[in-house]
C-alpha cells in the first residue's frame, strides 16, 4: 500500500534579504536616511517555508534551490535547518554567489522598493529537483520571471519551469506556482507555458494583468474574479487565486468562486509589506494541504498576510495557525 503524501517541497528562489527601513524614498541623486536594518530570508519558496515553520504546521517542509558556496549560502542552509526544513535538495555552486536583495521600506507607508542580485538562482535547473525522491504532497515553485534558466525555452518551445512542473506531477505531487511582478519581455509566454502543468496558481493583480495583457484594478473584485476565471481557462488544473492589498478573489475548476476581504488593520500596525504575498501563499498552501474549503483557506491566507505585516522582515511576524486566525477576531474585515 502506498503511503499518503505529506508536506511541501518549495523550489526556486532562495535569497538573503537586506531589509532597510528608510525615512522616505528619494528622487535620483538625492539622499534618504536608513532608520533600521536587518538580514532575513527572501524569495518565495524560502519565505513560504519559514512562514509554514512559524505556523507550526506539523507536516514535513523541504527546500529545493541553488545557493552560492559562500557565507550567505551557508547562512540560508543553517537558517533552514534551524527551523526544521530539510535541505537535502538545496544545492551549492561555486559558479555564482548567493542571490540577495536590498529591500527598501519607507517607514511611514510600508511601501517597498527592491534592488536584486540574481546570483545562483539564475542557474537553478530541473536537474536540481528530484521529485522522485520526495514524499511531499505539493511542489510550490516561485518565482517565475526571476529564475533565468527555468524561464528559458527549450527546443520544444516549453520553458524549463514547465519541464520541472511536469516532472513533479508525474512523480505524484500537486503543483503550485507563484510569479514576480516584473516587466519581463516574455512574461505572458513564460506563464502560458507553465499554466497547463500548474494545479494551483497564486498571483497578484499585476501578474494577472501581465498574463491577460490588459490592466486590472486592484479594488474591483468582480473584475479580479473574472480575470481568475479567464486564467483558469488558459489551462490551470485546479484553482486560480489573485490577491491584492484589500483581499483576494479565487475560483476552482469545480466551479467554486469566493471573494475574501483582507483585515482592516489600524494605522501604524504595518511595519512593512515585504513578504506579505508569500505569507498569503503560505496560508493558502496550508489550507490546500489540509483539504480545507476554498473559503476557509482564503480566510487563513488573509490572516497570515496580516501577521506578516506586523514585522519589517518577511517572516518575523508570523505566528501559529491558531494565532493567525485569531487576528480575525481582533480586527474587522474590510467589507
Buried (B, 14 or more C-beta within 10 A) or exposed (E): EEEEBEBBBBBBBBBBBBBBBBEEBEEEEEEBEEEEEBBBBBBBBBBBBBBBBBBEBEBBBBBBBBBBBBEBBBBBBEBBEEBEBBBEBBBBBEEBBBBBBBBBBBBEEBEBEBEBBBBBBBBBBBEBBEBEEBBBBBBBBBBBBBBEBBBEBEEEEBBBBBBBBBBBBEBBBBBBBBBBBBEBEBBBEBBBBBBBBBBBBBBBBBBBBBBBEEEBEBEBBEBBBBBBBBBBEBBBBBBBBBBBBBBBBBBBEEEEEBBBBBBEBEEEEBBBBBBBBBBBBBBBBBBBBBEBEBBBBBBBBBBBBBBBBBBBBBBBBBBEBEBBBEBBEEBEBBE
